[in-house]
Amino acid sequence: MSHVRLVSVTKRFGDVTAVNGLNLEIGKGECFSMLGPSGCGKTTTLRMVAGFEDLSEGEVYVGDRLISSPAKNYYLPPEKRDFGMVFQAFAVWPHLSVYENVAFPLRIRKLPAAEIEKRTKDALASTNLLPAANDSPDNLSGGGKQRVALARALAINPDVMLLDEPLSSLDPHLREEMRFEIKDLQRQYGFSILYVTHDQAEAMALSDRILVMKLGVVQQIDTPLNVYNKPANKFVFSFIGLSNFLELAWNENGEPVLSGESGSSHTIPSGLLPSDVARGAVGTPFSLASRPSEIDFVSAESGEGLKGVVSRKSFLGEIIDYQIKIGVQEMRVQKGRRAPGPEVGETCALRLLRPFFYSA
């Protein structure tokens, strides 16, 4: 059953449509991430759900309760939506103790003192902040300050938690630690999460489902595994994970050729194409996509691979990252550090293990 529902939600800023006809349902207890490049409309969507932005069109529901509809002239203020909210900025008050930072929204709601104390201590305990309850937030690390923001959001017992780039200001180690803490808190409290990020690793680690957005339009909504393994289009493939694209065209013999500068081209072994690729008219462009981690080196003399020359070889810890020049185009290949591979300047051949085909 859907818990948060957006129906044909549109947001315009003058002549610019930031979000265009978005239909979305988020289940009870689901972690749903919105992923996309800067300016794609993900934060605007979250702000409309939170009540910080008016809708141009459409409706937003929580359960069966309407919370925003311009057509029905209805708008529920943010403070009455009972959402927990955590943003990129820590938004802690240095003149208040950690305890008072967490208790503040409960005091604003004029809850009984005993309930304020219980909720505040429970939230602090859940975020491992109880020993620091009487400290100033200024004495905490960045991760500690973000825990204060999380505890403050948890204290109101939200059904929905809205998170907008909450970990982007933390260093990589803390970011990884906090993403698992957020997931543990969700399991403990059972709230739904709408999580906005441009960090693919965060979205993959946290999410039950992911929405990929481009210029205010939904490109794909699916599980993290399906978004990675079954991208809906070229944009999703290019945005999720590392990607290679070879720009090809059909020649007069019905063969795929690698398009190059000044009209030069190279014939591509037909075995590299997915089996379902239909031959097109002469000159019809298309793209052959692959992941750097899903390419093998094969013998250059075998004739079965795509020939190129190694232009760069970089050691990246557990992997070796190769840059392969193929005609005037380039591809990346990543192999384990113990796997044998060619050296810079050597000719090699590549076999694409899981290629994708996209029309231009």
VODOZA-538685 format. One record per atom (N, C-alpha, C): residue in three letters; x, y, z. Coordinates in pm, whole numbers, padded with zeros to 5 digits, always signed. Layout:
ALAXYZ...
This chain:
MET+00085-00119+00000MET+00000+00000+00000MET+00089+00124+00000SER+00055+00220-00084SER+00137+00342-00093SER+00114+00429+00030HIS+00223+00491+00076HIS+00214+00579+00192HIS+00227+00725+00152VAL+00319+00753+00061VAL+00332+00887+00003VAL+00300+00874-00145ARG+00210+00961-00192ARG+00166+00950-00331ARG+00166+01086-00397LEU+00233+01095-00511LEU+00235+01216-00592LEU+00157+01188-00721VAL+00063+01273-00751VAL-00023+01255-00868VAL-00005+01371-00965SER+00056+01343-01079SER+00076+01442-01186SER+00134+01573-01133VAL+00233+01561-01047VAL+00293+01681-00984VAL+00383+01753-01082THR+00359+01882-01097THR+00438+01967-01186THR+00477+02094-01110LYS+00601+02137-01134LYS+00647+02262-01075LYS+00716+02345-01183ARG+00668+02470-01198ARG+00728+02562-01295ARG+00785+02683-01221PHE+00900+02728-01269PHE+00958+02854-01226PHE+00964+02943-01349GLY+00864+03027-01367GLY+00856+03107-01489GLY+00835+03017-01610ASP+00925+03027-01707ASP+00915+02945-01828ASP+00983+02810-01813VAL+01046+02786-01699VAL+01121+02661-01678VAL+01034+02562-01601THR+01021+02441-01656THR+00949+02334-01588THR+01051+02248-01514ALA+01054+02260-01382ALA+01153+02187-01302ALA+01112+02042-01279VAL+00982+02019-01264VAL+00928+01884-01248VAL+00806+01875-01337ASN+00799+01767-01416ASN+00697+01761-01520ASN+00610+01637-01505GLY+00490+01653-01450GLY+00390+01546-01445GLY+00436+01422-01371LEU+00494+01439-01254LEU+00551+01327-01179LEU+00442+01248-01108ASN+00437+01118-01136ASN+00350+01024-01064ASN+00439+00928-00986LEU+00414+00917-00856LEU+00506+00842-00772LEU+00433+00788-00651GLU+00463+00664-00615GLU+00408+00605-00493GLU+00522+00544-00412ILE+00527+00580-00285ILE+00629+00528-00193ILE+00558+00447-00086GLY+00601+00323-00065GLY+00533+00234+00027GLY+00567+00263+00173LYS+00483+00213+00261LYS+00508+00225+00405LYS+00636+00151+00440GLY+00729+00220+00507GLY+00854+00159+00546GLY+00954+00141+00434GLU+00929+00201+00319GLU+01020+00189+00205GLU+01122+00302+00206CYS+01245+00270+00165CYS+01346+00372+00142CYS+01352+00397-00008PHE+01311+00516-00047PHE+01300+00551-00189PHE+01395+00667-00217SER+01487+00646-00309SER+01586+00749-00341SER+01557+00813-00475MET+01583+00943-00482MET+01575+01018-00607MET+01716+01055-00647LEU+01754+01013-00767LEU+01892+01025-00813LEU+01894+01096-00947GLY+01991+01183-00964GLY+02003+01254-01091GLY+02104+01365-01081PRO+02143+01422-01193PRO+02241+01531-01191PRO+02182+01658-01130SER+02269+01752-01097SER+02222+01880-01044SER+02126+01946-01141GLY+02016+02001-01086GLY+01917+02068-01169GLY+01814+01977-01232CYS+01810+01849-01192CYS+01715+01757-01256CYS+01576+01765-01194GLY+01561+01827-01075GLY+01429+01841-01013GLY+01408+01758-00889LYS+01511+01685-00845LYS+01491+01596-00730LYS+01469+01672-00599THR+01550+01776-00574THR+01531+01854-00451THR+01401+01933-00456THR+01365+01985-00572THR+01237+02055-00586THR+01121+01963-00550THR+01129+01836-00594THR+01025+01739-00560THR+01016+01718-00410LEU+01130+01700-00346LEU+01129+01680-00201LEU+01072+01803-00129ARG+01107+01923-00177ARG+01057+02045-00114ARG+00906+02060-00132MET+00852+02010-00243MET+00707+02013-00261MET+00639+01916-00164VAL+00700+01798-00145VAL+00644+01703-00048VAL+00651+01761+00093ALA+00762+01828+00124ALA+00779+01887+00257ALA+00686+02005+00281GLY+00643+02070+00173GLY+00559+02189+00186GLY+00634+02319+00175PHE+00763+02313+00139PHE+00843+02435+00124PHE+00826+02499-00013GLU+00772+02425-00108GLU+00742+02478-00241GLU+00598+02447-00276ASP+00528+02542-00336ASP+00393+02518-00384ASP+00398+02435-00512LEU+00295+02357-00535LEU+00281+02284-00661LEU+00224+02378-00766SER+00268+02363-00889SER+00201+02432-01000SER+00077+02355-01042GLU+00091+02223-01042GLU-00022+02134-01074GLU-00002+02005-00995GLY-00112+01928-00983GLY-00104+01796-00923GLY-00144+01794-00777GLU-00125+01678-00715GLU-00164+01659-00575GLU-00062+01570-00505VAL-00050+01592-00373VAL+00036+01510-00288VAL-00048+01455-00173TYR-00035+01324-00150TYR-00108+01257-00042TYR-00010+01186+00050VAL-00045+01176+00178VAL+00021+01086+00271VAL-00088+00993+00322GLY-00077+00865+00287GLY-00188+00774+00312GLY-00308+00821+00231ASP-00422+00836+00296ASP-00542+00887+00229ASP-00560+01038+00251ARG-00462+01099+00317ARG-00475+01240+00355ARG-00413+01329+00248LEU-00492+01417+00191LEU-00442+01516+00096LEU-00365+01623+00172ILE-00241+01653+00125ILE-00163+01757+00192ILE-00132+01875+00101SER-00153+01859-00030SER-00129+01972-00120SER-00201+01951-00251SER-00276+02054-00294SER-00348+02049-00422SER-00386+02191-00464PRO-00318+02249-00562PRO-00357+02383-00607PRO-00496+02386-00670ALA-00536+02277-00738ALA-00668+02274-00801ALA-00779+02279-00697LYS-00757+02219-00581LYS-00855+02220-00473LYS-00827+02330-00371ASN-00728+02415-00403ASN-00692+02527-00318ASN-00664+02480-00175TYR-00587+02370-00165TYR-00557+02314-00033TYR-00407+02303-00015TYR-00360+02346+00100TYR-00218+02341+00132TYR-00201+02324+00282LEU-00137+02215+00322LEU-00109+02191+00463LEU+00031+02240+00495PRO+00047+02332+00591PRO+00180+02389+00622PRO+00279+02280+00663PRO+00409+02303+00641PRO+00511+02202+00674PRO+00506+02154+00818GLU+00482+02246+00912GLU+00486+02208+01054GLU+00371+02116+01093LYS+00269+02107+01007LYS+00156+02018+01036LYS+00164+01886+00960ARG+00268+01868+00883ARG+00282+01744+00806ARG+00352+01635+00885ASP+00415+01672+00997ASP+00481+01575+01085ASP+00584+01489+01013PHE+00664+01552+00929PHE+00772+01483+00862PHE+00902+01510+00937GLY+00987+01409+00945GLY+01123+01431+00989GLY+01205+01479+00871MET+01291+01578+00892MET+01368+01637+00783MET+01514+01652+00823VAL+01602+01606+00734VAL+01746+01622+00754VAL+01805+01671+00623PHE+01883+01778+00631PHE+01936+01840+00509PHE+02089+01837+00510GLN+02145+01887+00401GLN+02289+01887+00385GLN+02358+01967+00495ALA+02307+02086+00523ALA+02359+02165+00635ALA+02315+02100+00765PHE+02404+02095+00862PHE+02373+02026+00988PHE+02257+02091+01062ALA+02244+02223+01053ALA+02131+02295+01114ALA+02116+02264+01262VAL+02228+02267+01334VAL+02221+02254+01480VAL+02248+02390+01542TRP+02192+02412+01660TRP+02205+02541+01726TRP+02318+02533+01829PRO+02427+02604+01808PRO+02543+02591+01897PRO+02519+02644+02038HIS+02419+02732+02055HIS+02394+02787+02189HIS+02308+02694+02274LEU+02259+02584+02213LEU+02181+02485+02287LEU+02263+02357+02300SER+02242+02284+02407SER+02308+02154+02423SER+02253+02055+02321VAL+02321+01943+02308VAL+02272+01836+02219VAL+02130+01796+02261TYR+02109+01781+02389TYR+01976+01743+02439TYR+01872+01846+02397GLU+01900+01973+02418GLU+01802+02077+02386GLU+01781+02091+02235ASN+01884+02064+02155ASN+01865+02064+02010ASN+01760+01962+01968VAL+01766+01845+02031VAL+01672+01737+01996VAL+01535+01764+02055ALA+01532+01822+02174ALA+01403+01846+02242ALA+01328+01966+02187PHE+01398+02055+02117PHE+01338+02182+02075PHE+01208+02166+01996PRO+01202+02083+01891PRO+01076+02073+01817PRO+00962+02017+01901LEU+00994+01938+02003LEU+00890+01884+02090LEU+00837+01993+02184ARG+00926+02082+02227ARG+00882+02193+02311ARG+00792+02287+02229ILE+00826+02308+02102ILE+00743+02392+02015ILE+00602+02334+02004ARG+00593+02201+02005ARG+00462+02135+01997ARG+00391+02133+02132LYS+00458+02182+02237LYS+00400+02192+02372LYS+00354+02057+02425LEU+00440+01955+02403LEU+00411+01823+02456LEU+00438+01821+02606PRO+00381+01727+02679PRO+00408+01717+02823PRO+00557+01693+02849ALA+00605+01743+02960ALA+00748+01736+02993ALA+00798+01592+02995ALA+00719+01501+03052ALA+00762+01361+03061ALA+00776+01299+02922GLU+00685+01334+02834GLU+00693+01279+02698GLU+00812+01338+02622ILE+00838+01468+02643ILE+00955+01531+02579ILE+01082+01461+02624GLU+01091+01434+02754GLU+01213+01370+02805GLU+01229+01228+02749LYS+01119+01153+02745LYS+01128+01015+02695LYS+01167+01013+02547ARG+01099+01094+02466ARG+01128+01095+02322ARG+01270+01142+02295THR+01312+01243+02367THR+01446+01297+02344THR+01552+01195+02380LYS+01538+01130+02496LYS+01637+01031+02537LYS+01636+00909+02445ASP+01518+00868+02399ASP+01510+00755+02306ASP+01582+00788+02175ALA+01560+00910+02124ALA+01624+00950+02000ALA+01776+00961+02016LEU+01820+01014+02129LEU+01964+01025+02155LEU+02027+00887+02169ALA+01957+00796+02236ALA+02009+00661+02251ALA+02020+00591+02117SER+01920+00610+02031SER+01919+00544+01900SER+02031+00592+01811THR+02077+00714+01832THR+02184+00771+01750THR+02318+00776+01824ASN+02327+00703+01937ASN+02451+00694+02015ASN+02500+00830+02064LEU+02406+00918+02100LEU+02441+01052+02144LEU+02413+01076+02292LEU+02360+00976+02361LEU+02321+00997+02501LEU+02439+01043+02588PRO+02560+00987+02568PRO+02673+01036+02650PRO+02708+01183+02625ALA+02669+01235+02509ALA+02701+01375+02475ALA+02582+01467+02494ALA+02479+01423+02566ALA+02354+01498+02576ALA+02374+01640+02628ASN+02466+01659+02721ASN+02485+01792+02781ASN+02594+01874+02713ASP+02655+01819+02609ASP+02762+01889+02539ASP+02705+01988+02438SER+02790+02081+02396SER+02755+02169+02285SER+02779+02094+02154PRO+02693+02112+02054PRO+02718+02049+01924PRO+02852+02089+01863ASP+02905+02204+01902ASP+03034+02247+01850ASP+03147+02153+01891ASN+03124+02073+01995ASN+03227+01979+02039ASN+03223+01849+01962LEU+03126+01834+01873LEU+03110+01709+01797LEU+03174+01719+01660SER+03205+01604+01603SER+03253+01598+01465SER+03138+01623+01369GLY+03170+01627+01241GLY+03064+01644+01141GLY+02963+01531+01147GLY+03012+01408+01166GLY+02919+01296+01179GLY+02833+01307+01303GLY+02892+01357+01413GLY+02815+01377+01535GLY+02706+01481+01518LYS+02738+01590+01451LYS+02637+01694+01426LYS+02524+01641+01339GLN+02558+01557+01240GLN+02452+01502+01157GLN+02366+01404+01234ARG+02427+01337+01335ARG+02346+01251+01422ARG+02249+01334+01505VAL+02291+01453+01546VAL+02200+01541+01620VAL+02080+01575+01532ALA+02106+01607+01405ALA+01997+01640+01313ALA+01905+01519+01294LEU+01962+01400+01287LEU+01881+01278+01274LEU+01799+01254+01400ALA+01863+01270+01516ALA+01791+01249+01642ALA+01675+01346+01656ARG+01697+01470+01617ARG+01590+01571+01624ARG+01472+01533+01535ALA+01504+01478+01417ALA+01397+01435+01327ALA+01326+01312+01382LEU+01401+01220+01445LEU+01340+01099+01500LEU+01250+01128+01618ALA+01281+01232+01694ALA+01208+01260+01818ALA+01060+01288+01796ILE+01026+01337+01679ILE+00885+01367+01654ILE+00806+01244+01609ASN+00874+01125+01607ASN+00810+00999+01565ASN+00747+01011+01426PRO+00825+01045+01326PRO+00768+01069+01193PRO+00729+00939+01123ASP+00626+00947+01041ASP+00593+00837+00950ASP+00679+00844+00825VAL+00725+00965+00793VAL+00804+00987+00672VAL+00927+01071+00709MET+01043+01029+00659MET+01166+01103+00679MET+01213+01156+00543LEU+01235+01286+00535LEU+01282+01350+00412LEU+01429+01385+00430LEU+01514+01330+00345LEU+01658+01349+00356LEU+01710+01407+00225ASP+01770+01526+00234ASP+01820+01594+00115ASP+01972+01609+00124GLU+02044+01523+00053GLU+02191+01524+00053GLU+02247+01531+00196PRO+02199+01446+00286PRO+02236+01464+00427PRO+02381+01428+00459LEU+02448+01356+00370LEU+02583+01310+00400LEU+02690+01373+00313SER+02651+01464+00225SER+02746+01514+00125SER+02858+01597+00185SER+02839+01653+00305SER+02943+01735+00365SER+03037+01654+00455LEU+03015+01524+00463LEU+03100+01439+00546LEU+03212+01377+00464ASP+03320+01337+00532ASP+03429+01272+00459ASP+03385+01130+00422PRO+03453+01064+00326PRO+03407+00935+00273PRO+03385+00828+00379HIS+03474+00820+00479HIS+03459+00716+00581HIS+03332+00739+00663LEU+03310+00863+00708LEU+03189+00893+00785LEU+03064+00876+00702ARG+03072+00911+00575ARG+02957+00898+00487ARG+02912+00753+00478GLU+03009+00663+00462GLU+02976+00521+00455GLU+02917+00471+00586GLU+02975+00515+00697GLU+02925+00475+00829GLU+02783+00524+00852MET+02756+00649+00816MET+02625+00708+00842MET+02516+00648+00756ARG+02550+00610+00633ARG+02444+00554+00548ARG+02388+00424+00606PHE+02475+00344+00670PHE+02427+00221+00732PHE+02352+00250+00861GLU+02391+00356+00932GLU+02317+00395+01052GLU+02176+00440+01017ILE+02162+00514+00907ILE+02030+00558+00863ILE+01942+00438+00831LYS+02000+00339+00762LYS+01923+00220+00727LYS+01882+00143+00852ASP+01971+00134+00950ASP+01938+00066+01075ASP+01825+00139+01149LEU+01830+00272+01150LEU+01725+00350+01215LEU+01591+00330+01146GLN+01592+00321+01014GLN+01467+00298+00942GLN+01406+00164+00982ARG+01490+00061+00992ARG+01439-00071+01031ARG+01384-00066+01174GLN+01451+00009+01260GLN+01408+00017+01400GLN+01276+00092+01415TYR+01261+00204+01344TYR+01143+00290+01361TYR+01033+00263+01258GLY+01067+00206+01143GLY+00966+00169+01045GLY+00911+00283+00961PHE+00982+00398+00958PHE+00932+00510+00878PHE+00969+00492+00730SER+00898+00563+00645SER+00933+00570+00503SER+01039+00678+00484ILE+01125+00659+00385ILE+01229+00757+00356ILE+01218+00803+00212LEU+01219+00934+00193LEU+01240+00992+00061LEU+01377+01057+00066TYR+01469+01001-00010TYR+01611+01037+00003TYR+01659+01096-00129VAL+01708+01218-00124VAL+01759+01286-00243VAL+01911+01287-00239THR+01973+01242-00347THR+02119+01240-00352THR+02166+01238-00496HIS+02291+01279-00516HIS+02355+01258-00646HIS+02461+01150-00635ASP+02476+01093-00514ASP+02576+00990-00488ASP+02516+00853-00517GLN+02565+00788-00622GLN+02508+00659-00662GLN+02530+00552-00557ALA+02647+00552-00492ALA+02675+00450-00391ALA+02577+00460-00275GLU+02546+00582-00232GLU+02446+00600-00125GLU+02311+00544-00168ALA+02269+00581-00288ALA+02138+00536-00335ALA+02133+00384-00345MET+02239+00323-00396MET+02242+00178-00410MET+02240+00109-00273ALA+02316+00163-00177ALA+02328+00100-00046ALA+02201+00111+00037LEU+02130+00223+00025LEU+02016+00251+00112LEU+01881+00208+00057SER+01866+00209-00074SER+01733+00214-00133SER+01668+00078-00155ASP+01537+00076-00137ASP+01456-00035-00187ASP+01424-00013-00334ARG+01400+00114-00370ARG+01382+00152-00511ARG+01449+00285-00535ILE+01483+00307-00661ILE+01549+00430-00704ILE+01472+00492-00819LEU+01457+00623-00815LEU+01405+00700-00928LEU+01523+00775-00989VAL+01543+00759-01118VAL+01645+00836-01190VAL+01572+00943-01271MET+01614+01068-01253MET+01545+01181-01314MET+01641+01263-01400LYS+01588+01318-01507LYS+01664+01407-01595LYS+01574+01522-01639LEU+01617+01643-01611LEU+01543+01764-01653LEU+01396+01757-01615GLY+01369+01712-01493GLY+01233+01710-01442GLY+01147+01595-01489VAL+01205+01502-01566VAL+01128+01391-01621VAL+01185+01259-01570VAL+01098+01169-01527VAL+01140+01038-01478VAL+01196+00955-01593GLN+01314+00898-01571GLN+01376+00810-01669GLN+01354+00662-01635GLN+01357+00630-01506GLN+01337+00492-01463GLN+01310+00489-01315ILE+01218+00400-01272ILE+01194+00370-01131ILE+01205+00220-01116ASP+01299+00174-01033ASP+01319+00030-01021ASP+01407+00003-00900THR+01433-00126-00875THR+01525-00164-00769THR+01667-00124-00809PRO+01756-00106-00711PRO+01894-00072-00747PRO+01957-00172-00844LEU+01931-00301-00823LEU+01989-00404-00910LEU+01939-00390-01053ASN+01810-00365-01069ASN+01755-00353-01204ASN+01797-00223-01273VAL+01809-00116-01195VAL+01855+00009-01256VAL+01996-00008-01311TYR+02079-00084-01240TYR+02216-00107-01285TYR+02223-00210-01398ASN+02150-00320-01383ASN+02159-00429-01481ASN+02067-00413-01600LYS+01958-00339-01583LYS+01860-00324-01692LYS+01823-00177-01708PRO+01921-00093-01741PRO+01891+00051-01756PRO+01789+00074-01867ALA+01696+00166-01842ALA+01585+00188-01935ALA+01629+00258-02062ASN+01735+00337-02056ASN+01779+00412-02174ASN+01926+00450-02160LYS+01977+00517-02260LYS+02118+00552-02264LYS+02156+00645-02148PHE+02067+00737-02113PHE+02098+00828-02003PHE+02117+00752-01873VAL+02026+00660-01841VAL+02036+00584-01717VAL+02166+00503-01717PHE+02198+00441-01830PHE+02322+00364-01839PHE+02442+00454-01812SER+02441+00573-01869SER+02556+00663-01854SER+02565+00721-01714PHE+02452+00737-01646PHE+02453+00802-01516PHE+02484+00706-01403ILE+02442+00581-01415ILE+02460+00482-01309ILE+02587+00402-01335GLY+02684+00416-01249GLY+02808+00342-01265GLY+02896+00398-01376LEU+03011+00335-01396LEU+03101+00374-01503LEU+03051+00316-01634SER+03071+00388-01743SER+03017+00343-01871SER+03111+00379-01985ASN+03104+00298-02089ASN+03171+00324-02217ASN+03066+00332-02326PHE+03088+00420-02422PHE+03002+00425-02540PHE+03090+00431-02664LEU+03070+00335-02754LEU+03130+00341-02887LEU+03026+00390-02984GLU+03057+00496-03056GLU+02963+00550-03154GLU+02987+00480-03287LEU+02882+00410-03333LEU+02892+00325-03452LEU+02790+00367-03557ALA+02803+00308-03674ALA+02706+00328-03783ALA+02710+00205-03871TRP+02607+00188-03955TRP+02601+00075-04048TRP+02662+00117-04182ASN+02748+00030-04238ASN+02802+00060-04371ASN+02719-00006-04480GLU+02763+00007-04604GLU+02685-00043-04717GLU+02677-00195-04721ASN+02765-00263-04646ASN+02762-00409-04640ASN+02682-00462-04522GLY+02615-00370-04450GLY+02539-00410-04333GLY+02625-00443-04214GLU+02748-00389-04213GLU+02840-00414-04103GLU+02846-00294-04010PRO+02865-00319-03880PRO+02884-00207-03788PRO+03025-00152-03802VAL+03037-00021-03813VAL+03169+00041-03824VAL+03183+00148-03716LEU+03307+00163-03673LEU+03337+00264-03574LEU+03356+00398-03642SER+03271+00494-03611SER+03281+00625-03672SER+03403+00698-03620GLY+03475+00765-03710GLY+03594+00836-03669GLY+03598+00975-03728GLU+03705+01045-03700GLU+03722+01181-03752GLU+03755+01177-03900SER+03721+01283-03969SER+03753+01300-04111SER+03701+01184-04194GLY+03591+01126-04152GLY+03528+01022-04230GLY+03589+00884-04213SER+03693+00870-04131SER+03755+00739-04113SER+03664+00649-04031SER+03672+00518-04052SER+03591+00424-03976SER+03661+00289-03972HIS+03619+00207-03879HIS+03677+00075-03860HIS+03564-00025-03846THR+03578-00140-03912THR+03478-00245-03901THR+03486-00309-03763ILE+03370-00335-03705ILE+03361-00393-03572ILE+03317-00538-03586PRO+03382-00632-03515PRO+03336-00772-03520PRO+03188-00782-03484SER+03111-00844-03571SER+02965-00850-03549SER+02930-00924-03422GLY+03020-01014-03377GLY+02993-01090-03255GLY+02988-01005-03130LEU+03036-00880-03138LEU+03032-00792-03023LEU+02894-00733-02998LEU+02809-00735-03100LEU+02677-00674-03085LEU+02581-00768-03013PRO+02489-00714-02934PRO+02384-00798-02877PRO+02306-00869-02987SER+02256-00987-02957SER+02190-01070-03059SER+02062-01008-03113ASP+02000-00918-03039ASP+01871-00862-03081ASP+01884-00732-03159VAL+02007-00693-03196VAL+02025-00569-03270VAL+01982-00588-03415ALA+01887-00505-03460ALA+01841-00512-03599ALA+01928-00422-03685ARG+01965-00470-03803ARG+02047-00391-03894ARG+01969-00269-03942GLY+02037-00155-03951GLY+01973-00032-03993GLY+02018+00011-04131ALA+01962+00121-04177ALA+02000+00176-04307ALA+02144+00226-04303VAL+02206+00236-04421VAL+02344+00281-04432VAL+02359+00418-04366GLY+02458+00430-04280GLY+02485+00556-04212GLY+02406+00578-04085THR+02313+00488-04053THR+02233+00506-03931THR+02323+00493-03808PRO+02328+00595-03723PRO+02416+00589-03607PRO+02352+00513-03490PHE+02435+00452-03409PHE+02390+00390-03285PHE+02508+00380-03190SER+02478+00346-03065SER+02582+00337-02963SER+02590+00196-02909LEU+02711+00149-02887LEU+02736+00022-02821LEU+02794+00054-02683ALA+02720+00017-02578ALA+02756+00054-02442ALA+02809-00066-02365SER+02900-00040-02273SER+02956-00148-02191SER+03007-00089-02060ARG+03017-00173-01959ARG+03076-00135-01832ARG+03225-00169-01833PRO+03310-00082-01781PRO+03454-00113-01777PRO+03487-00243-01704SER+03404-00280-01606SER+03430-00403-01531SER+03378-00527-01602GLU+03308-00509-01714GLU+03250-00622-01787GLU+03312-00636-01925ILE+03444-00622-01929ILE+03522-00637-02052ILE+03642-00724-02021ASP+03670-00820-02109ASP+03788-00905-02095ASP+03890-00875-02204PHE+04016-00894-02172PHE+04120-00893-02274PHE+04127-01031-02337VAL+04135-01035-02471VAL+04153-01160-02544VAL+04274-01145-02635SER+04315-01255-02693SER+04431-01253-02781SER+04406-01161-02900ALA+04503-01072-02927ALA+04489-00980-03041ALA+04488-01053-03173GLU+04539-01178-03174GLU+04544-01256-03298GLU+04420-01342-03319SER+04332-01346-03221SER+04216-01436-03230SER+04112-01388-03330GLY+04106-01257-03354GLY+04007-01201-03446GLY+03869-01185-03386GLU+03850-01224-03260GLU+03716-01216-03201GLU+03694-01089-03120GLY+03798-01016-03094GLY+03784-00899-03008GLY+03791-00769-03085LEU+03768-00662-03011LEU+03775-00526-03063LEU+03917-00474-03041LYS+03988-00445-03149LYS+04130-00411-03136LYS+04151-00265-03098GLY+04252-00244-03014GLY+04288-00110-02971GLY+04429-00107-02918VAL+04469+00009-02871VAL+04603+00029-02816VAL+04590+00089-02677VAL+04667+00036-02583VAL+04662+00086-02445VAL+04729+00223-02440SER+04652+00324-02401SER+04708+00460-02392SER+04738+00500-02247ARG+04678+00429-02150ARG+04703+00460-02009ARG+04675+00337-01925LYS+04756+00317-01822LYS+04736+00207-01728LYS+04760+00261-01588SER+04655+00258-01504SER+04664+00320-01372SER+04633+00218-01263PHE+04714+00217-01160PHE+04692+00131-01044PHE+04600+00203-00946LEU+04484+00142-00915LEU+04386+00205-00826LEU+04357+00119-00705GLY+04459+00052-00653GLY+04440-00033-00535GLY+04403-00174-00577GLU+04275-00208-00561GLU+04231-00343-00595GLU+04211-00364-00744ILE+04209-00257-00821ILE+04188-00271-00965ILE+04296-00197-01043ILE+04312-00241-01169ILE+04394-00170-01266ILE+04298-00108-01367ASP+04311+00022-01390ASP+04224+00095-01482ASP+04302+00122-01611TYR+04249+00071-01723TYR+04312+00087-01853TYR+04233+00185-01939GLN+04301+00268-02013GLN+04239+00351-02117GLN+04284+00293-02251ILE+04187+00251-02332ILE+04217+00186-02460ILE+04171+00277-02574LYS+04262+00308-02663LYS+04228+00392-02779LYS+04186+00302-02894ILE+04066+00324-02944ILE+04011+00246-03055ILE+03974+00344-03164GLY+04055+00350-03269GLY+04038+00455-03369GLY+04061+00589-03301VAL+03963+00678-03311VAL+03973+00807-03243VAL+03889+00809-03115GLN+03828+00697-03082GLN+03749+00688-02959GLN+03828+00614-02852GLU+03776+00616-02730GLU+03845+00553-02618GLU+03747+00474-02533MET+03799+00370-02468MET+03721+00289-02375MET+03803+00266-02250ARG+03733+00252-02138ARG+03799+00215-02013ARG+03774+00067-01986VAL+03874+00002-01930VAL+03864-00137-01887VAL+03918-00144-01746GLN+03848-00214-01658GLN+03896-00231-01521GLN+03905-00380-01488LYS+04023-00421-01445LYS+04047-00561-01409LYS+04110-00566-01270GLY+04097-00680-01205GLY+04160-00699-01075GLY+04310-00683-01084ARG+04370-00637-00974ARG+04514-00606-00978ARG+04601-00727-01003ARG+04549-00847-00980ARG+04627-00968-01003ARG+04606-01026-01143ALA+04508-00972-01216ALA+04481-01024-01350ALA+04586-00976-01449PRO+04635-01064-01537PRO+04734-01020-01637PRO+04670-00924-01737GLY+04748-00829-01785GLY+04696-00732-01881GLY+04808-00670-01961PRO+04776-00601-02069PRO+04877-00541-02156PRO+04940-00417-02091GLU+05049-00373-02149GLU+05118-00254-02104GLU+05086-00136-02196VAL+05120-00016-02150VAL+05098+00104-02230VAL+05172+00092-02363GLY+05101+00123-02472GLY+05158+00116-02606GLY+05136-00015-02677GLU+05093-00117-02604GLU+05070-00247-02666GLU+04932-00254-02732THR+04924-00334-02840THR+04797-00362-02905THR+04724-00471-02825CYS+04595-00455-02810CYS+04514-00553-02736CYS+04382-00574-02808ALA+04305-00669-02760ALA+04171-00693-02814ALA+04075-00711-02697LEU+03955-00659-02712LEU+03856-00657-02604LEU+03733-00737-02641ARG+03684-00813-02543ARG+03556-00883-02559ARG+03457-00823-02459LEU+03347-00770-02509LEU+03244-00710-02425LEU+03154-00821-02372LEU+03152-00838-02240LEU+03078-00949-02180LEU+02928-00925-02176ARG+02887-00800-02161ARG+02743-00770-02152ARG+02716-00636-02221PRO+02721-00636-02354PRO+02703-00509-02426PRO+02556-00467-02431PHE+02535-00337-02445PHE+02401-00281-02461PHE+02398-00200-02590PHE+02284-00196-02651PHE+02265-00126-02779PHE+02165-00012-02759TYR+02203+00107-02804TYR+02111+00220-02796TYR+02113+00295-02929SER+01994+00321-02982SER+01987+00402-03103SER+02024+00546-03068ALA+02071+00618-03168ALA+02118+00755-03143ALA+02000+00847-03113
